[in-house]
Amino acid sequence: MSAHGTPIPMTSQRSGPLSGQADVPGDKSISHRALILGALCVGETVITGLLEGDDVLDTAKAMRAFGAEVTRDASGIWHVHGVGVGGFAEPNQVIDCGNSGTGVRLIMGAMATSPITATFTGDASLNKRPMARVTDPLALFGAQAVGRAGGRLPMTIVGAAEPVPVRYTVPVASAQVKSAVLLAGLNAPGQTVVIEREATRDHSERMLAGFGAEIVTEETAEGRVITLTGQPELVPQRITVPRDPSSAAFPVCAALIVPGSDVLVPNIGLNPTRAGLFTTLREMGADLTYENLREEGGEPVADLRARFSPDLKGIEVPPERAASMIDEYPVLSVVAVFAQGATVMRGVKELRVKESDRIAAMTAGLRAGGVTIEDGPDWWIVQGLGHGKVPGGQTCASHLDHRIAMSFLVMGMATQAPVSVDDGSPIATSFPVFEALMAGLGADIRRG
């Protein structure tokens, strides 16, 4: 049973050429941060292009619960009237973050250095995910956390009445952990320092600077050292959210494997900490080009054109690239099936603790469709069958994971037999227009 209601089985049929323009939703990572930082300003932040998927809408509800005024006008523009750094009110109800690991972890950070208490929960998938990676560093500020065994939701955070700044080395490559610590540091006196041995997406640093925080990033022998000066007065902003590269991955990858396809995906964010998939696809021989390169709101942006690429080759993806494409490995593994030779993916243990164990989920589904896979704790290898040779015909478990569901539906567009997923309802968490958008390009995805 889906945590999102009645399960929605879906089947993807072999497609004719995909063509046209794919207007994917706004970037989910930037949407979360825009709402949270807008709530920590005094005054009105105006957001255009916000992703209106379930995950982000849950973050908007949470900001209202903490005292911010968050509204959407008739033209789809969002307005956030914030309460200022340290101004969060204590919510009078449990904060339900649905399926969003990003939402819950960032919000925990944002409230952890205020003298308030909040209880967090989520859907069946989120309540299985580890929170200690965030609550451990938040405890250094003086916050307390009480949750289920294994540091899992539901969980109550008691914010620090007298927070202290911290110096914290992130033990795993995680933008969520880094961002939670930085957001907590906003209401701590002095300087909070976060050290990353391996660089992760830097949307939080860019946006904090844009809102007027004093934040400095240095590359050192220790790694990337980020220093934030606490208790700033953040300045409200007008934000245009670029389109989400993680959502763009699905029409882009579909175009690469469906014969005759030519798809343009406009206004995609190409932050170098997020664009690893596109670099990898080009190394595999994908006909993928960047057009109209520009910068919007401090983020690099371009239009992506993806064309059918019949001569894809398997490669070894550099492990150090994992952080810049961690959410894209499931759909990359689908593209790898249609390449010649092996695609090797290492350094990806984070996939084991996402909305599902994504290595296990993709391995099981691809094997059921006739693909040879090897996998280990933090690696997997897909043996490509080449274009036109992938059997398909399987029904795959989505495990309440939107990216697993969409990846297998992309696969079915180019296999010999249709590919089904047991429940496509989680797709609404990040890409609510996925079905309509893919149908507009020429894909044949059916419910039931």
C-alpha positions in Angstrom: 0.0 0.0 0.0 1.3 3.4 -0.9 1.9 6.0 1.8 0.4 8.5 -0.7 -3.0 6.8 -0.9 -4.1 4.1 -3.2 -1.2 2.6 -5.3 -1.2 3.7 -8.9 0.3 0.9 -11.1 1.8 2.3 -14.3 3.1 0.7 -17.5 5.5 2.2 -20.1 5.2 1.0 -23.7 7.9 1.1 -26.4 7.8 4.6 -27.8 8.1 6.2 -31.1 10.6 9.2 -31.4 10.3 11.7 -28.5 10.3 15.3 -29.6 9.5 18.7 -28.5 10.2 20.9 -25.4 10.2 19.5 -21.9 9.4 22.2 -19.4 10.4 20.3 -16.2 9.5 21.7 -12.8 11.6 24.1 -10.7 14.6 22.8 -8.8 13.6 21.0 -5.6 16.7 21.7 -3.6 16.5 25.4 -4.3 12.8 25.5 -3.7 13.1 24.1 -0.2 15.9 26.5 0.7 14.1 29.6 -0.8 11.1 28.9 1.5 13.2 28.3 4.6 15.5 31.3 4.1 12.5 33.5 3.2 10.9 32.5 6.5 14.1 33.5 8.3 14.0 37.1 6.9 12.0 40.1 8.1 10.0 41.2 5.2 8.7 39.6 2.0 10.6 37.2 -0.2 9.0 36.6 -3.7 9.6 33.2 -5.4 8.9 32.5 -9.1 9.1 29.0 -10.5 8.8 27.2 -7.2 8.4 23.4 -7.5 4.9 22.6 -6.5 5.5 19.0 -5.7 4.4 17.4 -2.4 7.9 17.6 -0.9 8.1 21.4 -1.3 4.5 22.0 -0.4 5.1 20.2 2.9 8.0 22.5 3.6 5.7 25.5 2.9 3.2 24.1 5.4 6.0 23.7 7.9 7.2 27.3 7.5 3.6 28.4 8.2 3.6 26.3 11.4 6.7 28.1 12.6 5.0 31.4 12.2 5.9 32.6 8.6 3.1 33.8 6.3 3.4 31.7 3.0 1.0 32.3 0.2 0.7 31.6 -3.5 -1.0 34.2 -5.8 -3.2 33.4 -8.8 -0.2 33.7 -11.2 1.8 31.0 -9.4 4.2 33.4 -7.6 4.9 32.6 -4.0 5.2 35.2 -1.2 7.0 34.5 2.1 6.7 37.0 4.9 9.4 35.9 7.3 9.9 36.1 11.1 13.6 36.8 11.1 16.6 34.7 12.3 15.7 33.3 15.7 12.1 34.3 15.3 10.5 30.9 14.7 7.4 30.3 16.9 6.8 26.9 18.5 4.4 25.0 16.3 1.2 23.7 17.8 1.1 20.5 15.7 3.4 17.8 14.5 5.4 18.8 11.4 4.7 16.2 8.7 7.4 16.3 6.0 5.9 13.6 3.9 8.5 11.9 1.8 11.2 14.6 2.0 14.5 13.9 3.6 15.8 17.3 2.5 12.8 19.1 4.0 12.9 17.5 7.4 16.7 17.7 7.8 16.9 21.4 6.8 14.0 22.4 8.9 15.5 20.6 11.9 18.6 22.7 11.4 16.7 25.9 11.0 14.8 25.5 14.3 17.5 23.7 16.4 19.1 26.9 17.8 15.8 28.6 18.8 14.3 27.9 22.3 11.3 26.0 20.9 10.3 22.3 20.6 9.0 20.6 17.5 8.0 17.1 16.6 8.6 15.8 13.1 7.2 12.8 11.2 6.8 11.7 7.6 5.5 8.9 5.4 6.5 5.2 5.7 9.6 5.8 3.6 10.8 8.9 5.4 10.2 7.3 8.8 12.8 4.6 7.9 15.6 7.0 7.1 18.4 7.8 9.5 18.3 11.2 11.2 21.2 10.9 13.6 23.5 12.2 10.9 21.7 15.5 11.4 20.8 15.4 15.1 24.4 14.5 16.2 25.9 17.8 14.9 22.8 19.7 16.1 23.5 18.4 19.6 26.8 20.2 19.5 24.8 23.5 19.3 22.9 22.5 22.4 19.8 21.0 20.8 18.3 17.7 22.0 16.6 15.0 20.0 14.3 12.1 21.1 13.1 9.7 18.4 12.5 6.1 17.6 15.2 3.4 17.8 18.0 4.0 15.3 17.5 7.7 15.3 14.3 7.6 13.2 11.1 9.6 12.9 8.8 10.5 14.6 11.3 12.6 16.5 11.1 15.6 18.8 13.8 18.3 18.7 14.2 20.6 21.7 16.0 23.7 20.4 19.0 25.2 22.2 18.0 28.0 24.5 21.6 29.3 24.6 23.2 27.9 21.4 27.0 27.9 20.8 28.8 27.9 17.5 30.4 24.7 16.3 33.2 23.4 14.1 32.0 20.3 12.4 33.6 17.9 9.8 30.8 16.2 7.8 31.5 12.4 8.0 29.6 11.6 4.9 29.2 13.5 1.6 25.8 15.0 2.3 24.5 18.5 1.3 21.6 17.9 3.7 23.8 17.5 6.8 26.0 20.5 5.7 22.9 22.6 5.2 21.3 21.7 8.5 24.5 22.7 10.3 24.7 26.0 8.5 21.1 26.8 9.1 21.5 26.1 12.8 24.6 28.3 12.8 22.5 31.3 11.7 21.1 31.7 15.2 24.3 30.9 17.1 26.7 33.6 18.1 30.2 33.8 16.5 31.3 31.6 13.7 30.1 28.2 12.7 32.5 26.2 10.6 31.6 23.2 8.4 34.3 21.1 6.8 33.6 18.9 3.8 36.2 16.4 2.7 34.2 15.9 -0.5 32.3 18.8 -2.0 28.5 18.5 -2.2 25.9 20.7 -3.8 26.4 24.3 -2.7 22.9 25.8 -3.1 22.8 26.6 0.6 26.1 28.6 0.5 25.0 30.5 -2.6 21.6 31.3 -1.3 22.8 32.3 2.2 25.2 34.7 0.6 22.3 36.0 -1.6 20.2 36.7 1.5 23.0 38.7 3.0 24.7 36.2 5.4 28.4 36.5 5.9 29.7 33.2 4.6 33.1 32.3 3.2 34.2 29.1 1.5 37.9 28.1 1.2 39.6 25.1 -0.3 42.2 23.8 2.1 44.2 20.6 2.9 41.3 19.6 5.2 38.8 19.9 2.3 36.2 22.6 1.7 35.9 24.9 4.8 32.7 26.9 5.0 32.6 29.7 7.7 29.3 31.3 8.6 29.0 34.3 10.9 25.9 33.9 13.1 23.0 36.1 13.9 22.8 38.1 10.7 19.8 40.1 9.6 18.8 38.3 6.4 17.5 40.5 3.6 14.3 39.4 1.7 14.9 38.5 -2.0 13.2 38.0 -5.3 14.1 34.5 -6.4 13.7 32.8 -9.8 14.1 29.1 -9.3 15.9 27.4 -12.2 14.4 24.1 -13.5 15.5 21.0 -11.7 18.4 19.0 -13.3 17.3 15.9 -11.4 13.9 16.1 -13.0 15.5 17.0 -16.4 17.4 13.7 -16.2 14.3 11.7 -17.1 13.3 13.3 -20.5 17.0 13.7 -21.3 17.8 10.0 -20.7 14.6 8.9 -22.4 15.6 10.9 -25.5 19.1 9.2 -25.6 17.6 5.7 -25.7 14.5 6.1 -27.9 15.3 6.0 -31.7 14.8 9.3 -33.6 14.4 11.4 -30.5 15.2 15.1 -30.2 14.2 16.9 -27.0 15.0 20.4 -25.7 14.9 21.0 -22.0 15.1 24.7 -21.3 16.3 26.7 -18.3 18.1 23.9 -16.5 20.3 24.7 -13.5 23.9 23.6 -14.3 25.4 24.2 -10.9 28.7 22.2 -11.1 27.8 20.4 -7.8 24.7 19.1 -9.5 25.6 18.5 -13.2 27.6 15.2 -12.8 25.0 13.2 -14.8 25.3 15.3 -17.9 29.1 15.1 -17.8 28.9 11.3 -17.4 26.4 10.9 -20.3 28.6 12.9 -22.6 31.5 10.7 -21.6 29.4 7.7 -22.6 28.9 9.2 -26.1 25.5 10.9 -25.6 24.5 13.5 -28.1 23.8 16.1 -25.4 24.5 19.8 -25.9 24.2 23.0 -23.9 22.6 25.9 -25.6 22.2 29.5 -24.4 24.5 29.3 -21.4 23.8 32.0 -18.9 23.6 32.9 -15.2 20.3 33.5 -13.3 20.1 34.2 -9.6 23.7 33.2 -9.0 23.3 29.8 -10.6 24.6 28.7 -14.1 21.7 27.9 -16.4 21.4 26.5 -20.0 19.0 24.9 -22.4 19.8 21.1 -22.9 19.3 19.4 -26.2 19.3 15.6 -26.1 19.1 13.4 -29.2 19.0 9.6 -29.7 22.5 8.2 -29.2 22.8 4.7 -30.6 26.5 4.2 -29.9 26.6 4.7 -26.1 29.5 3.0 -24.4 29.8 1.8 -20.8 32.3 3.7 -18.6 33.6 3.8 -15.1 32.1 6.8 -13.3 34.7 8.5 -11.1 33.7 8.0 -7.5 34.5 11.6 -6.7 31.6 12.6 -9.0 29.0 10.8 -6.9 28.0 13.7 -4.8 27.2 15.8 -7.9 24.8 13.2 -9.3 23.7 11.0 -6.4 20.0 11.2 -7.2 20.6 10.4 -10.9 22.3 7.0 -10.6 19.0 5.1 -10.9 18.2 6.6 -14.3 21.9 6.4 -15.3 21.7 2.7 -14.7 18.8 2.5 -17.2 20.9 4.3 -19.8 23.8 1.9 -19.1 21.5 -1.0 -20.0 21.3 0.4 -23.6 25.1 1.0 -23.8 27.8 -1.4 -25.0 29.9 -2.8 -22.2 30.0 -2.3 -18.5 29.1 0.8 -16.6 30.8 0.8 -13.2 29.5 3.0 -10.4 31.5 3.2 -7.1 31.4 5.4 -4.0 27.6 5.4 -3.9 26.8 4.1 -0.5 24.4 7.0 0.0 22.1 5.3 -2.4 21.5 2.7 0.3 19.7 5.2 2.6 17.7 7.3 0.2 13.9 7.1 -0.1 14.6 3.4 -0.7 17.8 1.3 -1.0 18.2 2.5 -4.5 20.9 0.0 -5.4 18.8 -2.9 -4.3 15.7 -1.6 -6.0 17.3 -0.9 -9.3 19.3 -4.2 -9.2 16.2 -6.3 -8.6 14.1 -4.5 -11.3 16.9 -4.6 -14.0 17.7 -8.2 -13.3 14.0 -9.0 -13.8 14.2 -7.3 -17.2 17.1 -9.5 -18.4 20.1 -7.4 -17.3 23.2 -8.7 -15.6 24.1 -6.7 -12.5 26.8 -7.0 -9.9 26.5 -5.0 -6.7 28.2 -4.4 -3.3 27.8 -2.1 -0.3 28.8 1.0 -2.2 29.1 0.0 -5.8 27.3 -1.6 -8.7 28.1 -2.6 -12.3 25.6 -2.8 -15.1 26.4 -4.9 -18.1 25.0 -3.1 -21.1 23.1 -5.0 -23.8 23.1 -2.4 -26.4 20.4 -0.6 -28.3 17.4 -2.7 -29.3 18.5 -5.8 -27.3 16.9 -5.1 -23.9 14.0 -7.6 -23.2 12.0 -5.7 -20.5 8.7 -7.2 -19.7 9.1 -7.0 -15.9 7.0 -5.4 -13.2 9.2 -3.5 -10.7 8.6 -2.4 -7.1 9.0 1.3 -6.7 9.4 1.1 -2.9 7.6 4.4 -2.4 10.5 6.1 -4.3 9.7 8.6 -7.0 13.1 8.2 -8.8 12.9 4.4 -8.9 9.4 4.6 -10.5 10.4 7.2 -13.1 13.6 5.3 -14.0 11.8 2.1 -14.8 9.1 4.0 -16.8 11.9 5.5 -18.9 13.4 2.0 -19.4 10.1 0.8 -20.8 10.1 3.4 -23.6 12.9 1.5 -25.4 12.6 -2.2 -24.3 11.2 -5.0 -26.4 8.3 -5.6 -24.0 6.6 -3.0 -21.7 7.9 -2.3 -18.3 5.6 -1.8 -15.3 5.9 -0.3 -11.8 3.7 -1.4 -8.9 3.1 2.1 -7.7 3.8 5.4 -9.5 2.0 7.6 -6.9 5.3 8.8 -5.2 6.2 10.6 -8.5 4.0 13.4 -7.3 6.5 14.2 -4.5 9.0 15.8 -7.0 7.7 15.7 -10.6 3.8 16.1 -10.5 3.6 16.8 -14.3 5.8 13.8 -15.2 3.1 11.8 -17.0 1.7 14.7 -18.9 5.1 16.1 -19.9 6.3 12.7 -21.2 3.1 12.1 -23.1 3.5 15.5 -24.7 6.9 14.3 -26.0 5.4 11.1 -27.4 5.8 8.6 -24.6 3.1 6.0 -23.9 2.7 5.6 -20.2 -0.5 4.0 -19.0 -2.1 3.7 -15.6 -3.5 0.4 -14.3 
